[in-house]
Every structure is written in structure tokens, then in C-alpha cells.
């Protein structure tokens, strides 16, 4: 079984299923939006801690590499622990919605 977007191409094969470009773009947009929403809490908190540490380094003139790396690593780990169940629920609902909508796509 082959999946062809908009049936482009000179040869057609038996058992070919045609998918429209707008459906493929909608699925791709939904994928990117879910990825952005899932990554936002961890990336946002890590970026905020990095910004605060950078301001602290500028004010105190301490230029230690581990001073920036360790707090961001700890923040990312804690935010994954806190937001982990929510992230898993969002990914599970996305996967369930995608798999349950497959029969209606073709």
C-alpha cells in the first residue's frame, strides 16, 4: 500500500491511497504546536535561570562556567520532574488523537 500526496506522479499503482496536501500540512502544524507546548515549560524556566545567572555574573564580575551550567541543569531536572506528568498526558493525547483519526483521513 502506497500513500501519495495529491496523487502526483505519472504512474499510479494498485492499492494507492491519496492524501491531500492540506491534511498533511494540518497534521504537521499540529505536530509542531504540540512539540512547542510540551517543550515550553522546561525551556522557559531554564532560559529564565540562565538570564538571572548572567545578570548576576555581570554584576559581580564572576566568570565561572560551572556557575551557569549547574543551575540550568538542576532547573531542567526539577522542571521535568514537576511538569513530567503533564508532558506525558499531552503527548499521549496527541498520539491517541492521531491514531484514532487515521481511518477518517483516507
N, C-alpha and C positions, 0 to 999 in steps of 0.2 A: 504494500500500500504506500502510495506516494502522496505527500502534501505539497501542493503547488500554490504559490501566492498569485492570485488573479489569473491563473491559467496561462502564464506567459511561456513562450517556447513553441517551436514548430511541431514537435512531436508530442502526441498525447498517448499515455499509457493506460492500460486497463487497471481499474481499481484506484484511480487517481481521485483525490479529494481536493477541492478548490477552497482556498481560504482567501477572503478579501483583505486588501491592504488596510482598510480602516479597522478591522478586527485585530489584525496583527499590531497595529500602532496603539490601539486601546490596551491590549494586553501588555505591551512594552511600557506604556505610560504607567499602568497600574503597578508593574514590577518596580519601576524606578521610584514611584511615590512611596511604595511600601518600604523599599530599602532606605529611602531618606528618612522616613518617620521612625524606623527601627534604629537607625544609627544616630539620630539627633541627640538623644539624652546623653549618651556616652561621649560623643564628640563635643557637644556643647559644654559639658562640665569640665572635660579635660582642657578645652580651649580657654575656659574661664580661669582655671587654676594656673595654666601656663601664662596667661596675661598678668595675673596677680603676682606670680613669682618674678616675671620680667620687670614689673614696676618695682618690686622690692629689690631686685638686683641693681636697677638703675639708681635708686635712692641710696642704697648702702654701698654701691660700687664693689660688690662681691661678685666675681665672675667664676663661679664653680659650676661645672657641667652637671654634676650629680644633684645639685640643688634644683635644677629644672626637671631632670628626668624622673627622679624618685617620687616627688609629689604627684606628677601627672600619672605615673604608673599606679600609684596607690589609689588615686581618684578614679581611674578607669576600672580598676578591680572592684572597688566599692560600688561604683555606679552599675557595673554588670551584675553584681550580687543583688542590688536593690531593684534594678529595672529588668533583671533576667526573666522573671515570670511573665511580665507584661510583654517583653520582646517575643518570648515563645508563643504566647497567645496570639499576638499579631501575625507571626509567621505561620502558625497553624491555621488560623482563619483564612489567610491568603491562600495557602496550599489547598485547603478544603474547598474554598470558593472556586479556585482554578480547576481542580479536578472534577467538581460537580457540574461545572459549566461546559465541560468538553463536549458532551453529547449535543448540546444546543448550538454549538459553534459550526457544525457541518451540516 
